[in-house]
């Protein structure tokens, strides 16, 4: 079983297509996680909240696909428990909220983005 997790590491996951929304089946394939596991993770990780539309169908956005991959990595590659992975994600979120960019750094980052967009 350990062998299987290593074979399915983040490095071997397919690239995420440039789409706005993904169905649970697409996310399942992109992240190598079964749909019932994704539904379970929605209950365990408050950050994972796909949009629900007609007939309670789930639609995940790009950032949520990345989050599923991060959760998968914490659980399968790093051996975290659900609780440990939840705490890790919470601490990462707190750090990013506590360290906002200074106005100078923000301006510098925005100028870099403008340069990239000009190319």
C-alpha positions in Angstrom: 0.0 0.0 0.0 2.9 2.4 0.8 4.2 1.7 -2.7 0.9 2.8 -4.2 1.0 6.2 -2.4 4.5 6.9 -3.6 3.5 6.0 -7.2 0.7 8.5 -6.9 2.8 11.4 -5.5 2.0 15.0 -6.5 4.7 14.8 -9.2 2.8 12.2 -11.2 -0.5 14.0 -11.1 -1.9 15.2 -14.4 -1.7 19.0 -15.2 -4.8 21.0 -14.2 -6.5 22.3 -17.3 -7.3 26.0 -17.7 -11.0 25.9 -16.7 -13.1 27.8 -14.3 -15.0 24.9 -12.8 -14.4 21.2 -12.4 -16.8 18.4 -11.6 -16.2 16.0 -8.7 -15.3 13.3 -11.3 -12.7 15.6 -12.9 -11.2 16.5 -9.6 -11.1 12.9 -8.7 -9.1 12.1 -11.8 -6.8 15.2 -11.5 -6.0 14.4 -7.9 -6.1 10.6 -7.9 -8.7 10.6 -5.1 -12.1 8.8 -5.3 -15.2 11.0 -5.2 -16.4 9.6 -1.9 -13.1 10.7 -0.3 -13.5 14.2 -1.7 -17.0 14.4 -0.2 -15.6 13.2 3.1 -12.8 15.8 3.0 -15.3 18.5 2.5 -16.7 17.7 5.9 -13.3 17.6 7.5 -11.6 20.6 5.9 -13.6 23.9 6.2 -11.4 25.4 3.5 -12.7 23.0 0.9 -16.1 24.4 -0.1 -17.0 23.7 -3.8 -19.9 25.6 -5.2 -23.1 23.5 -5.3 -25.5 24.0 -8.2 -28.5 22.2 -9.7 -29.2 18.9 -8.0 -26.6 19.5 -5.4 -23.8 19.0 -8.0 -20.4 20.1 -6.9 -18.2 22.4 -8.9 -14.6 23.0 -7.8 -12.5 26.0 -8.7 -8.8 25.9 -9.6 -7.7 26.9 -6.0 -9.8 24.1 -4.6 -8.2 21.5 -6.9 -4.8 22.8 -5.6 -6.1 22.5 -2.0 -7.3 18.9 -2.6 -3.8 18.1 -4.0 -2.2 19.7 -0.9 -4.5 17.8 1.5 -3.7 14.6 -0.4 0.1 15.3 -0.1 -0.2 15.9 3.6 -2.2 12.7 4.2 -0.6 10.3 1.8 3.0 11.5 1.3 3.8 13.1 4.7 1.7 10.8 6.8 -0.5 13.4 8.6 -3.7 12.4 10.2 -6.9 14.3 9.2 -6.6 16.3 12.3 -2.9 17.0 11.8 -3.5 18.0 8.2 -6.3 20.3 9.2 -4.0 22.0 11.8 -1.2 22.3 9.3 -3.5 24.0 6.8 -4.9 26.3 9.5 -1.4 27.3 10.6 -0.4 28.0 7.0 -3.5 30.2 6.5 -2.8 32.1 9.8 0.8 32.8 8.8 -0.2 34.2 5.4 -2.9 36.4 7.1 -0.4 37.6 9.8 2.3 38.6 7.3 0.7 41.0 4.8 3.0 42.6 2.2 4.3 46.0 2.9 3.1 48.7 0.5 6.6 48.8 -1.1 6.7 45.0 -1.6 3.1 44.9 -2.9 4.0 47.6 -5.4 7.1 45.7 -6.5 5.0 42.5 -6.9 2.4 44.3 -8.9 5.0 45.8 -11.2 6.4 42.4 -11.9 2.9 41.2 -12.8 2.5 44.1 -15.2 5.8 43.3 -16.9 4.8 39.6 -17.3 1.4 40.7 -18.8 3.2 43.0 -21.3 5.1 40.0 -22.8 
